[in-house]
Amino acid sequence: MAYDSKNLSVLAYANGFTLWHYTTPDADTVVDAASYFNPAADMLRTGDMILANTDTDGTPGAGVFVVNANVDGTVDVDNLTTFGGTDSR
């Protein structure tokens, strides 16, 4: 799939930093590819964090992406740092 603007929302903003939330049926490996967030380049800044729910129609994942670059409209995020662990009970 592709970036869907209606699934990106602001959770908090302070001192030039924005905490976002994004949900998508795309796998985290698709989302962390350079240029996935290009349509949001005018909003995302280096250092912003995106809390994410990924692969929502498959094996859901959750974590945070950090925007590591936004140069001339090309946005890149770090690999997903996952939340949670093993649920053995």
N, C-alpha and C positions, 0 to 999 in steps of 0.2 A: 504494500500500500504506500501511502505517502503522508507527509505532514498534513494535519487537519487543524486549521486555526481555531475551530470551535472547542478543541480539546486542550488548549493551552490557557491557563488562567493565573492571575497574580494572587499569591497568598499573602505576601508581605513586601513592603518597600521601605527602605530607610538608608540614608547616607549614600545614595548612588548604587545600592545593591538591591536586587529583586530576587525574591524566592518565588518560584513558579511551581505549578502542578501541570502535568501532562499525562493523559491517558490514551492508550492506543492498542489496537490489536497487533501492531507490528512487534516483532521480536526486538529485544534491546540491541542486538547486533546490527539491525537495520537502522534503528534510531541513532546509534552512535557513529554512523557513517558521516564523513564530512559532507556537508551541504544539505542534510535532511532538514535542518531548521532554517535554511536560507530564506524562505518566505517570511520569517519572523526576524530577519536581520536588523530591521529598524527598531526593534524592541529589546533584543537580547544584547547584553554586554559581557565582556570577558569578566569572569568571576561570579556571574550569576549562577544560581543553582536551580536545577529543575528536578523536583520530586516527581517520580514517574511510576506509573503502573503500566507495564508492558505485556504484550502477548495475552491480552484480556480475553481472547476467544480460544486460547489454547492452554498452555501451562503458564499461568500468570506469574509475573515477576514484579518486584518492587525495589526501588532504590533511588539513587540520586545521580544525575548527570551534572557535571560542572562545565560551563562554557569556557573552553580554553583559548578560543580565538574567534574573532569576528572582524575580518579584514575585507574591505571592499565588497561587503554583502555576502561573503562566504563564512558561514558559521560552522565551527567544529566543537564538539563536546567530547569530554573524556569518556572512557568506557564506563558503563553503569557500575556504581558501587552499590552492591545489593544490601538490602535490609533483611533481617530475620535469619533464621537458621533451620535446623532440622527439627521437625515436630515428630517426636517418637511416641507420643501418646495420643 
